[in-house]
Amino acid sequence: MRRSWSLTWTRAGAPRVLALALPLAALTAGVFRLVVQFALPLRPLVRGLVEQATGNFFAAYYAGVLAPVIL
């Protein structure tokens, strides 16, 4: 714990941590956005398949809403 504290609270420590953390956070957000964009076209497909299989509109609607989240 003492070593971690000294790495971040020195003159060069905080900028070094930010220089590592900010690009990684931006990369994570970008990958998440791409996955969501690619998963959005699945909504009508999943909704149609579940509605045909079960005949339940509400279950199909919520399956379509949750399809990008599950992916």
Backbone as ProteinMPNN parsed JSONL, in Angstrom:
{"seq_chain_A": "MRRSWSLTWTRAGAPRVLALALPLAALTAGVFRLVVQFALPLRPLVRGLVEQATGNFFAAYYAGVLAPVIL", "coords_chain_A": {"N_chain_A": [[0.824, -1.173, 0.0], [1.941, 1.219, 0.747], [3.823, 1.563, -1.257], [2.188, 1.833, -3.553], [0.905, 4.202, -2.903], [3.051, 5.981, -2.897], [3.782, 5.874, -5.568], [1.712, 7.165, -6.905], [1.401, 9.689, -5.706], [3.632, 11.257, -6.126], [5.675, 13.736, -7.828], [5.92, 12.983, -10.538], [4.26, 10.838, -10.565], [1.334, 11.029, -10.55], [0.714, 12.214, -13.138], [1.733, 10.126, -14.701], [0.098, 7.956, -14.041], [-2.378, 8.98, -14.922], [-1.746, 9.255, -17.63], [-1.679, 6.646, -18.387], [-4.199, 5.664, -17.602], [-6.249, 7.251, -18.829], [-6.106, 6.866, -21.756], [-6.698, 4.105, -21.76], [-9.267, 4.097, -20.663], [-10.633, 5.53, -22.635], [-10.304, 3.781, -24.788], [-11.729, 1.545, -23.84], [-14.328, 2.637, -23.656], [-14.756, 3.208, -26.357], [-14.682, 0.638, -27.548], [-16.876, -0.511, -26.264], [-18.917, 1.12, -27.287], [-18.785, 0.454, -30.031], [-19.52, -2.271, -29.935], [-22.148, -2.044, -29.018], [-23.281, -0.604, -31.164], [-23.032, -2.482, -33.242], [-24.673, -4.442, -32.242], [-27.233, -3.399, -32.155], [-28.796, -3.766, -34.591], [-29.728, -6.332, -34.129], [-31.997, -6.236, -32.589], [-34.675, -6.018, -33.913], [-34.605, -8.455, -35.275], [-34.336, -10.445, -33.264], [-36.666, -9.847, -31.848], [-38.657, -10.463, -33.744], [-38.188, -13.23, -34.136], [-38.643, -14.31, -31.556], [-41.28, -13.566, -31.143], [-42.598, -15.01, -33.152], [-41.995, -17.585, -32.309], [-43.111, -17.789, -29.722], [-45.471, -16.335, -29.691], [-46.0, -14.305, -28.015], [-46.18, -10.984, -27.615], [-45.136, -9.143, -25.744], [-43.036, -10.496, -24.44], [-41.41, -10.858, -26.647], [-40.824, -8.215, -27.289], [-39.318, -7.34, -25.033], [-37.238, -9.17, -25.144], [-36.044, -8.32, -27.496], [-35.195, -5.777, -26.682], [-33.329, -6.463, -24.749], [-31.423, -7.887, -26.175], [-29.075, -6.502, -27.319], [-27.833, -5.881, -24.905], [-27.268, -8.338, -23.761], [-25.516, -9.382, -25.605]], "CA_chain_A": [[0.0, 0.0, 0.0], [2.834, 2.371, 0.806], [4.438, 1.694, -2.586], [1.161, 2.372, -4.442], [0.682, 5.594, -2.531], [4.201, 6.774, -3.331], [3.801, 5.939, -7.032], [0.702, 8.086, -7.412], [1.452, 11.025, -5.115], [4.89, 11.962, -6.382], [5.533, 14.721, -8.908], [5.738, 12.31, -11.826], [3.356, 9.694, -10.404], [-0.046, 11.284, -10.97], [0.62, 12.287, -14.604], [1.993, 8.811, -15.282], [-1.124, 7.169, -13.862], [-3.366, 9.536, -15.852], [-1.335, 8.943, -19.002], [-2.034, 5.247, -18.636], [-5.62, 5.403, -17.357], [-7.145, 7.937, -19.768], [-6.246, 6.14, -23.024], [-7.389, 2.833, -21.546], [-10.695, 4.392, -20.484], [-11.157, 5.891, -23.954], [-10.36, 2.548, -25.578], [-12.838, 0.748, -23.321], [-15.575, 3.281, -24.068], [-14.883, 3.033, -27.8], [-15.035, -0.761, -27.833], [-18.252, -0.688, -25.808], [-19.791, 1.798, -28.26], [-18.812, -0.351, -31.25], [-20.305, -3.484, -29.681], [-23.557, -1.647, -28.967], [-23.713, -0.259, -32.522], [-23.174, -3.705, -34.021], [-25.73, -5.276, -31.666], [-28.559, -2.788, -32.31], [-29.618, -4.407, -35.626], [-30.276, -7.606, -33.654], [-33.263, -6.035, -31.881], [-35.864, -6.475, -34.649], [-34.46, -9.871, -35.613], [-34.674, -11.226, -32.062], [-38.078, -9.602, -31.546], [-39.465, -11.239, -34.683], [-38.035, -14.663, -33.887], [-39.296, -14.69, -30.299], [-42.736, -13.432, -31.299], [-43.084, -16.157, -33.924], [-41.839, -18.823, -31.541], [-43.953, -17.854, -28.532], [-46.737, -15.656, -29.878], [-46.134, -13.326, -26.942], [-45.586, -9.729, -28.058], [-44.381, -8.493, -24.677], [-41.777, -11.223, -24.273], [-40.598, -10.566, -27.822], [-40.348, -6.834, -27.171], [-38.255, -7.258, -24.039], [-36.085, -9.921, -25.664], [-35.381, -7.427, -28.442], [-34.521, -4.716, -25.934], [-32.196, -7.028, -24.02], [-30.463, -8.554, -27.059], [-27.758, -5.85, -27.323], [-27.233, -5.923, -23.574], [-26.757, -9.692, -23.564], [-24.331, -9.543, -26.472]], "C_chain_A": [[0.879, 1.25, 0.0], [3.464, 2.621, -0.561], [3.426, 2.277, -3.573], [0.928, 3.846, -4.165], [1.837, 6.468, -3.04], [4.279, 6.869, -4.853], [2.819, 6.971, -7.569], [0.843, 9.497, -6.883], [2.828, 11.669, -5.186], [4.667, 12.937, -7.527], [5.241, 14.057, -10.249], [4.7, 11.203, -11.751], [1.964, 9.928, -10.942], [-0.162, 11.447, -12.488], [0.858, 10.941, -15.281], [0.758, 7.914, -15.179], [-2.214, 7.666, -14.812], [-3.028, 9.219, -17.296], [-1.641, 7.495, -19.36], [-3.54, 5.032, -18.563], [-6.529, 6.042, -18.405], [-7.227, 7.25, -21.13], [-6.953, 4.795, -22.874], [-8.885, 3.036, -21.348], [-11.333, 4.756, -21.821], [-11.274, 4.665, -24.848], [-11.52, 1.661, -25.137], [-14.18, 1.329, -23.749], [-15.806, 3.111, -25.569], [-15.289, 1.621, -28.188], [-16.476, -1.036, -27.417], [-19.232, -0.072, -26.801], [-19.896, 1.003, -29.553], [-19.65, -1.612, -31.077], [-21.788, -3.155, -29.657], [-24.069, -1.318, -30.37], [-23.904, -1.499, -33.394], [-24.324, -4.574, -33.516], [-27.122, -4.693, -31.887], [-29.386, -3.399, -33.446], [-30.203, -5.756, -35.208], [-31.655, -7.452, -33.027], [-34.471, -6.502, -32.685], [-35.805, -7.953, -35.013], [-34.864, -10.753, -34.432], [-36.15, -11.073, -31.738], [-38.972, -10.439, -32.459], [-39.39, -12.733, -34.428], [-38.761, -15.1, -32.617], [-40.806, -14.58, -30.423], [-43.309, -14.58, -32.117], [-43.034, -17.439, -33.113], [-42.833, -18.912, -30.39], [-45.34, -17.267, -28.738], [-46.986, -14.579, -28.846], [-45.399, -12.048, -27.349], [-44.7, -9.104, -26.992], [-43.046, -9.189, -24.43], [-40.85, -10.941, -25.449], [-40.014, -9.161, -27.752], [-39.171, -6.749, -26.205], [-37.045, -8.093, -24.435], [-35.319, -9.08, -26.674], [-34.634, -6.311, -27.752], [-33.263, -5.26, -25.262], [-31.143, -7.682, -24.901], [-29.113, -7.829, -27.124], [-27.057, -5.9, -25.97], [-26.586, -7.289, -23.328], [-25.515, -9.926, -24.396], [-23.144, -8.857, -25.845]], "O_chain_A": [[0.573, 2.227, -0.684], [3.618, 3.77, -0.973], [3.788, 3.148, -4.363], [0.773, 4.643, -5.09], [1.612, 7.564, -3.553], [4.796, 7.855, -5.376], [3.084, 7.59, -8.599], [0.432, 10.436, -7.564], [3.146, 12.541, -4.378], [3.593, 12.961, -8.127], [4.395, 14.533, -11.007], [4.295, 10.678, -12.788], [1.456, 9.114, -11.712], [-1.068, 10.862, -13.082], [0.256, 10.647, -16.314], [0.42, 7.201, -16.124], [-2.901, 6.859, -15.439], [-3.919, 8.944, -18.1], [-1.84, 7.174, -20.531], [-4.1, 4.296, -19.375], [-7.499, 5.413, -18.829], [-8.335, 7.06, -21.631], [-7.715, 4.388, -23.751], [-9.685, 2.227, -21.818], [-12.453, 4.334, -22.108], [-12.247, 4.53, -25.589], [-12.216, 1.088, -25.975], [-15.073, 0.588, -24.16], [-16.938, 2.892, -25.999], [-16.141, 1.431, -29.055], [-17.213, -1.715, -28.132], [-20.258, -0.673, -27.12], [-20.984, 0.889, -30.118], [-20.408, -1.982, -31.974], [-22.599, -3.897, -30.21], [-25.178, -1.715, -30.727], [-24.837, -1.557, -34.194], [-24.888, -5.358, -34.28], [-28.106, -5.429, -31.812], [-30.598, -3.543, -33.28], [-31.097, -6.267, -35.882], [-32.406, -8.423, -32.939], [-35.24, -7.321, -32.182], [-36.834, -8.627, -35.054], [-35.642, -11.694, -34.589], [-36.817, -12.049, -31.393], [-39.934, -11.053, -31.998], [-40.403, -13.429, -34.494], [-39.42, -16.14, -32.604], [-41.537, -15.404, -29.873], [-44.394, -15.074, -31.81], [-43.925, -18.282, -33.217], [-43.348, -19.993, -30.105], [-46.285, -17.648, -28.048], [-48.071, -13.998, -28.804], [-44.171, -12.02, -27.422], [-43.626, -8.59, -27.303], [-42.03, -8.522, -24.231], [-39.641, -10.801, -25.269], [-38.857, -8.941, -28.108], [-38.144, -6.152, -26.526], [-35.92, -7.738, -24.082], [-34.089, -9.117, -26.712], [-33.548, -5.932, -28.189], [-32.24, -4.577, -25.217], [-30.06, -8.005, -24.413], [-28.08, -8.486, -26.995], [-25.83, -5.956, -25.903], [-25.498, -7.38, -22.759], [-24.574, -10.585, -23.954], [-22.051, -8.874, -26.411]]}, "name": "protein", "num_of_chains": 1, "seq": "MRRSWSLTWTRAGAPRVLALALPLAALTAGVFRLVVQFALPLRPLVRGLVEQATGNFFAAYYAGVLAPVIL"}
